[in-house]
């Protein structure tokens, strides 16, 4: 796992070192819609946040924003973007296992194309639920396993090249089985997010809440 983590860190540092923002600066439309019912001072965590497009949007809306990623380059780019946008975000470098977030300390956790290694995915998802306050909210958007077909047609449509790093409904329902009021949908969408999400993609979107 250590080797995988080092490999992932190197991959993402290289990607975020390229000119421009790899996935653009506009937030996910799904995330924008999913944050609408949160109180303006809500505390939100963005794991694997990359260059900050969703975290900066949330900070502009008045949320207390926290983020982390393996990539130091991603963090630096995100903080630069936040400063240009006139907002503050708290952004740490590392994995969830490296950081010391307190239980029941967030109103929402937002996972956008956060595809973890299969060895840690389930435990990561369950630990993130543990960080939520009562009536806290998980918001997830990612690629389902049908994405391999779209990726083979157009590599820039995005997503891991490994089937076991892509999502299924059954997988997410099991990982987040302690949540309630679950909404889960799958659809094919035309992506236009930076240089690496371009073209049709097969997506899965999930929302669930902890008990009040």
Steps between C-alpha positions, in 0.01 A plus 500: 500500500789736574632444150156571355472819701841622381407415143171687529670803654752514216228460237286783639793733561599456135146557378447815706839635391371530145389839373145602590260334739474131410124483570417866456392753759123464480332290771304186431137586426395205715701633793357850459146362512577265791637777723190717468324367811797543736519785749739775387748436781510123451837327534583295190782256424626441144720186483728457195407855401765561238533862390203625697225575251225370728657611829546857378140512379381383842715761674347770281158384624606563860578144608788408732709298254761233572676285241782250457685324220815291453639762263687802635481656153120469513495672839719786381286553190180487706627755752609729217155466343334573835712811553416628150134436580515692828422206728677282755507121508682264735693249286727220625731265312464128572248221510218458748721266701758778541263767629326553833148613427272467800195271498164669440666826394363559147155582365587354160770302321528558125673239283544602136670240280677371811579146387707335772699177471266201557706390803402815689182624330245341730682589821556857375132543421398365839751722683362803315151416626647496852612862451144621438280672755142376554301564183833543319514449128720298264504636143678282245548530125720263305526256215322168496647185351349568157749787473765259371305484172491880465863529610609253235327713235638825639773486770436867583149420622669414829504248778728218615590231248436229761157342537547452875552874553167590336167500682182296488172570677540185706850602607394845622188371673718254691777750580247754629248259647482698826354800318132580452287684244724376222470634147705327231487545122702398197509673164720587204598867491703718265798624701691820431718547807854609423730291283428159651121473523392550142233302322237253610544343840301239692432649842358397834371752752423428863356689797441356845456633855585392850222469756383815677 
